[in-house]
Amino acid sequence: MKRKLASLIFALLLVFGCSCSRVSYEINVESSKPTILPTDSTEITEVTFKVSPRMFSDIKLLASKSDLIIVGYVDKALPVVRIDAVALGLVKGIPELEENVSCYQIRIDQVVKGDFAPGDTIRVDMLGGLAEGVNEIYEDLQFPSEGSTYLMFIEKTDRTEENKYFLYRFVGTFDGFSEIVDGKIVPQKYTSIFKSEAPINEVMTTVSEAIENS
């Protein structure tokens, strides 16, 4: 456990102490300081990152940055995986960096923008989660819930299938997905795009107009 913790600290020091090039995950963590809390009984190391969120206040800009806008059902929250981001080409300039990735299999129910059709599935990836005894927590970051339906704004990155991860990601830190419950939208706490409890039909009209005018 001590060896694992030492390796983790070393990797984090490399990230925060040197200049390196990394794919943007919509969360700037390069200037933040992690809090490392090893537990006693379960041998899980918690790493908490402070983030500099990417936020939107203009629906037109959010729509223009999105390659895919859908109503999607989270069919499955896939097991969190711990990856070598350097080996996969996601990070450059340092010898190694391990990161946790939470992956979600999304069933597309309605397409507002993008080259997909209802019934298609897509995998969207996010940083964070618990894998291999390390729980990576990004402050204030929310994750989709399996079995829930959301209005989603998704970006296709310049990653390739060879990179395996982050081919698709949510746009922005808090604006990428808002839950739909009983025909109304329930946006994340820190979004300034949508009003809570707004009827989804009205929201979809707003989004469609934003796409036309963006």
N, C-alpha and C positions, 0 to 999 in steps of 0.2 A: 504493500500500500504506500509506504514511504517513497519507494522508487517511482511508482506511478505519479504520485503527487509532485515529486521533484521534476519529472519529465514534463508534467503539465505546466508547472511554474516556469520552467525553462522556455517552453514553447511560447507562453504568454509574454514573457519578457522580450523574446525575439520580435513578436508582433508589435508591442507597445514601445520598444526601445530602438527600432530601426526603421529605415524608410523602405517600404515594400509596396509592390503593386498587387492589388487583389480585385477580384470581381466585386462590383457593388451589389450588395444584398438589400439595398434600400435602407440599411442601418449603418451608420458610421460608428464603429467601435474602436477605431485606431487611437483615439485620444482618451479613451476611458480607462479606468482602473478596475480590474476584476476583484471581487471579494471571494476568497476561497475558504470554504467551510467543510472540512472533513468530518463526517459523522462517526460515531463509535461502533454502533451495532451492525449497521447494514453496509458499512464500508463504501458509502457513496460520497463522492466529492462534489459539492455544489459550487458552481462558478457563476457569479452574478455580474452581468455587464451593464454599465450605464450606456445609453444610446443617445445619439443625436438624430432624432426622427426626421424623416422626409415626409412633410405634410402638404396637403393641397387645400386651398380655399376657393378654388375655381373649378367648377364641374367641367368646363370646356377643356381645361388643361389636363385634368384627370382622364377625360375621355380620349384626348389626343395622345396621351402617353400609353394608352392601353391598346394592345394588339387584339385582345379578346375581352369582350364584356358579355357576361352570361348570367343566367340564373342557374346555379349548380347545386347539386346534392352531394354531400360528402359521403360517398359510398363506403370508404374505408380509410381509416387512419393507419398507414403502414408502420411497421416497426421502425423506431428511430435507429439510425445508423451513425456510426462514428467513422469519418472519412479522413484520409490524408489529402488535404486540400491542395498541397503543393504537387503531389504526384498526379493528381487529376487535372492539373493546369488551372485551378481556380485561384491560386495565389502564387506570386512570383517574388523573388528577391530574398527568400529565406530558405534554409535547408529543409524544414518540415513544419507542418502545422496541422494538428488534428482538430476537427470540429464536428459537432453533432448536427445532423440534418433530420428534420421532421418532414415526412412526405405524405401527401394526401391524394387519394384517388377520387377524382371528381367526375360525377355523371352529369353531363350537360342536359338540362331540361329546356332551356330557351336561349337562343343566341340573339344578342342585340348588336354585336359587332364581332367580326372575325370569320375565319374560314373553317368553321366547324358546323355540325348539324346536331339537332336534338338526338340524344341517345349515344353520342360519342362520349368517350372518356378521356381525361387528361390528368396528368400528375403534376401537382404544384408543390414546390419545395420551400421550406423555411429553415432558417438557422434555429438551433436550440433543441431542447428535449433531453431525455435520459437514455444513455447508452453506455455500455461497458463500464458501469460504475461511476460515470461522470454525468452530472445533471447541469446542463448549461441553461441559464436563465437570462433572458434579455428583458431588462426593466420595462414594465408596462406593455410588453408585447403579448398580444392574444393569439390563440390558435383556433382554427376551425374545429367544430365538434362533429364527430362521426354521427351520421344520421340526421344532420341538420341541413337546411337549405339556405343559400346565401345569394345575394347579388354580388358578383365578383368582377373585379377589374384586374386583368392579368397581362403581363408583359412577356413576350418571347425574347430571350436574351441572345447574345452572340455565342453562347455555349453550344457545344455540339453533342451528339449522342455519345461520342467518345469520352466526354467529361462526366457523363452519367447523371450529374445532378445540376439543378438550377437552370434547366432548359426553359422552364416556365416558373414565374414567381409572381406574387401579388404586387401590384403597383402601390408605392407608398408604404409607410409603416403602419398606419391605422386606417387608411381609406380603401385598402384592397378588397375587403369583404365586409359586408353588413348582413346580419341574419334577417331572414324573413319569417315572421311568426304571425299566424292568423291574418294573413293578407296585409301586414304592416311591416315596415322596416325597423330594425333595431340596430342602429349603427354602433360602432365601437365608441368608447368613452371619449377619446381625444380627437375624433373626427369633427371637422367643421363643414362638411359637405352636405350631409343630410340631417333633417330634423327627426328626432325619435318619434316613433309611432305614426309616421306619415304613411298613407296608403301606398302600397307598392305600385298600383296603377299610375298614380301621380308621379311617383319617382321614376318609373320607366319612361313616362312622357318627357320628363325633364332630361333624362339621359339621352333619349333619342334626339331631342332638339339640340343638345350639346354636341352630339356626333355630327349632325348636319351643319352646325355652325363652327365646328372646330377646324 
